Amino acid sequence: MQPRLQSFLIIQTAFIGDVILATGLIEKLHQQYPEAAIDFLLRKGNEGLLTGHPKLRNVLIWDKKKSKVLNLVKIIFKVRKSRYDGVINVHRFASSGFITALSGSKLKIGFNKNPVSFFFNRKIDHPIGSLHEVQRNHRLIESITDSNVAKPRLYPSEKDFEKVNPRKTEKYICVAPTSVWFTKQLPPEKWIDLLISIKDRMPKIYLLGAPADHHVCESIRLAVGFNGVINLAGQLSFLESAALIKDAAMNYVNDSAPMHLASAMNAPVTAVFCSTVPSFGFGPLSDHSMVVETQEQLDCRPCGLHGYKDCPKGHFKCAYSISRDDLQNTLRSEIGK
């Protein structure tokens, strides 16, 4: 018999994109249990993604960089004190497994790849290569909801939109040219080549990224030599970036967090895949989404589930062989040939 479920905790303490993809669980649980309280546990630094989320009661924050173990113990006690009816652990590592195992929850669900999953009530497979990550996440709650998958969604506030609306007076595109991993990002010279080829047809081009990406974005801006290219790296919050992405004619991104921001806003997106491939299950989900990747058959691609700091083969052909025409073609329907 299914226990009565009136409160849930979703745990995803990985990176920005992982948190965004896990928001589909918020949508689904709220749809099926509209009166239930839903909380979300994430790592410090990612809480801005869920600021003001209308379907969450609380956002719990675990500081992993400072006194990690001590803060983990504090989080375990806080979770246990809350006495959740259901804990859904999307994270696949032992730390979150201990939070789940010691939560005192009636229902503890997680992936069987978690080293502590033998303490869970329900353990779900996490197959790579057959499902999107959003679908894999949904399988965690399918037994307490239904088989229909909810897409990820973010909720920028009115203030977030007010911050970026002055930049929406002309047609524009957004470009997020960087990634944490070198082999996941199209090289700057490829972005420069693309932007030079379209600058006469696009009044505004906004470069997005974190503060650490400012230098790369600035080098791209200067190389393109067009006043319509604006470097916004480090100037916008997650939700302000999402508000800008929402109304772009196109968003050019790597296989990285901005792709998932676009998916969560159902914004048009062109996702560039270099060393990784969409079949891993992390591709774009927007209604108007396209993938651009090399047309060459490379024995070394994909070279791993995640990116690397350098190309293992030294040539980085998976990025340098991507065609500018293929990148342009995804935009032509928006700006004309």
N, C-alpha and C positions, 0 to 999 in steps of 0.2 A: 504494500500500500504506500502511495506517495505521501511523504510528510507534508504538512501544511507549510507553505513557503511565504514568508512575509518580509524577509530581509535577505539581501544578497551582497556579497563582496566579490568583485572581479579583481584578480591580481594579474598585472602585467608590468613588471619592473625592468623590462628591456628598453629598447631605444624608441625614438620618436615615432617612426613608422609602425612599429609593433603596437604601440599604444593606440594609434589612429585606427589600425585594422581591428583592434579589440573593441572599438566603440560600437561595432555592429551588434555585440552582445548586449550592450546597454539598450539599444533600440529594441531588440527582440524581447528581452526580459520585461521592459516597460510595456511593450505591446501585450504580452501574455499575462503579466501581473501588474496592472496599472496602479494598484494601491500599495505595492511593495516598496520598501526603501532599498535603494541601490547605492552602494558605495564603491569606490574604485581606488585601488592601491597602485601607485607608480613610484618611480625613482625621482629623487629631487632633481629639478631642472626641466621636467616634462609637465609639471602641473599646469603651466600656462595653456596647454591644449584643452583643458577641461574647465577653465575658468567660466563660471556662470552657466554651466551645463544644466539645462532645465529638467533633465531626467535623472540627475544624480542628487543624492542627499549630501554626501561628504566625499571629498578627495583626500585620501591618506597618502602621506609622503614619506618615503624611506630614503634617508641620506646615505648613499653607498660610499661616498668619497671620504666622509669624516666619521671616525668611530663606527665603522661599518657593522661590526659584530654587536657592539653595545646598542646601536640604533635598531638592529635586527631584533634583539631581545625586547626592546621597548615596543616595537611594532607587534611582536607576537602577543605581548600582554594586552596591548590595546585592542587587537583583533579578538582575542579570547574574551575580553570584557564585553565586547559588543554582542556576543552570542548570536552570530548570523545563522539563519536557517540554511543558507547555501553559500558555499565558497567555491568559486569557479576560478581555477588557476590556469591561466593561459601561458604562463612562463614555464620553461622546461628545465630549470636548474634547481639544485638542491636547496638554495636559500629560500626560495618561495615555497618549495615543498615542505620545509619545516613550518613556515607560517600556516600553511594549509593543514598539515597534520596535527598541529597543536591548537588549531582554531576553536575546537570544541563544537564545531558546526555539525548539524544533523546530516548534512550532505556535503561531501568533499569530492570535488570532481577535478580531474586534471589529465594531462597527457601521460601515457605510460613511459615516455622518454624521461620523465622527471625521476631522478634517482630515489626520491622518497615516495614514489607513487604507490608503494605497497601499503601505505597508510590511508590511501584514498578509498572512498566508497565505490567510485567509478573511475575507471582508467580507459582512456580513448587513444586509439592509434593516431599517429601524426605522419601520414604518408607523403613523401615528397615526390612530385611528378604526376599526380593525378587530380589534385584539387587545388583551388586557390586557398591561400591562408585564411581568408574570411570563411570559406566553407569548412576548413579544418577546425577553426575556432567554434563554428556553429555546432559541430558534432558534439562538443562538450555539453551543450544544453538541449540537444534535440530531444532527449527523453523527457524533459520537463517543459518543452514548448511544442514545436512541430518541425516539419522538415523544410519549411520555407526560410531561406537565409535572408537576413537583414544586412543591408550595406552599411559600411561605416559612415558616420556623420559627425561633423563638428558644428558648433553654434557660436560664430562670432557675434558679439553684442552690437547694439546700435552705435555705441562709441567706437568700436573697431571699424565699422563701415564709415563712420564720419571721418575717421583719420585718413582713410584712403580714397574716399569719394572725390576729392579735388583732383586726383590723378586719373580719373575716369572720364574726363571731358572729351577725350579723343580716343579713337580706336587704338588698342595697345595689345602687346603680347608680354608675357612674363617668361624669363629664362632663369632657371636655377642651374648654373653650370658646374657646380662642385658636388663632391660626395666625400664622406669620411674616408672612403677607400679609393685609392688611385685607379685601380682597374675597373671601377664602376663608373668612372666619369669620362665623358668625351673630352679630349684634350682642348685646352683653351684656343689653340689655333683653328680647330674645327668649328668652334662656336664663332670665332671672329669671321671666318670665311662665310658662314651662314648669315650672320647679321649684316655684313657688308652687302651681301647679295639681295637682301630684302629691305634695307633701310629706306630706300626711296619710296616704298609702298606701305610703310608702317610708321605712323607719326611718333609713337612712343614705344620704347622697348625698356622694360624694367628688369634689372638684374637683381635676383633675390638670393639670400643666403644668411648665414650666421655672421657674427662679428669677425670670426676667424677667416671668413671667405672674402672679406672686403678687398684685400690686396689682389686676389685673382680677378674679382669682378672689375676692379678699377683698371687693371691691365687690359682687360677685354674692352672696356669702355673707351679707353684711350686709343687702342689699336683700331677700333671701328671708325673713330673720328667723326661721329655724328652726334649732334647736340640732343637728339631725341633719345639717346641711350642714357638711362638714369641708373646709377648704382645705389641700390637700397639695402645692400647687405649690411646687416647689423642694426638697421633702423626700424624694423617692424617686428612686432611680437608674432608668435605662431598664428594667433587668430586674426591679427591685422593682415598678415600675409595671405591667409585663407580668404579673407574678405576681398583682397585685391585679385587673387587668382580666380575667384568666382566669375568675374565678368570679362576676363581676358578673351580676346579672339582665339588665342592659343597659348598653352603653357608648355614650354619645352623643359623637360626634366630628365635626369638620369634615373637609374634604378635606385632611388633614395627617397628620403622623407617627403620632399615636395611633390613627388608623384602621388603619395598617399594623401597629402593635403588636397590635391586636385580631385582625387577620387571622393574624398569626404565632402567636397563642395559640389560634386557632379559637374565639374568644370571641364571644358575641352582640354585634352592633354595629348602631347606627343612624348612618349617615354622611350628614351634611348638606352638600349641594353648593349653593354660592351662585353665584359667577361662572363656575366651571368645571363640566364635565359628566362623568359617568361614562364616556361613550364615548371620552374621551381615553385610557382604559386604566389608570386608577389607582383603580378602585372597590374596595370591600371584598370579601374572599374567604372570610370565615367561612361555615360551613354555615348559620348563623342570622344573616343580614345583610340589612339593608334600607337603601334610599336614600330620603332626603327632599329634595325640591327644589321650587321654585316651580311652581305650576300655570298661571301666566300665560305667555302666549307673548310673549317679549321679543325684539325684533329685535337687541338688543345682547348677548344671551347665547348662547354664551359670548363673552367679550370678549378671550380669549387663553388660551394653553395654561397659563400660570402666573397667579398672582394679581397684584394691583396694590396700591399703598399707599393709593389712593383710588379710588372709583368713577369711571371715565372720563366717565360721563354726569352724575354728581353726585346721582343719586337712590337708588342701591343697591337698586332694586326686586327684584333677584334674591334678596336676603336678606330684606328687610322684608315681602315678599309670601308668605313661607313660613308655612304654617298651623300654629298650635299644635296643632290637632286631629290633623294628619298626624304631628306629632312624638309626641303622646300615644299614637296608635294603635299604634305599634310596641312600646309597653310594656304595653299592656292585657292581652295574653295572659300576661304574667309576673306582674302584680300584681292582676289582676281589674278589671272595669269599675267 
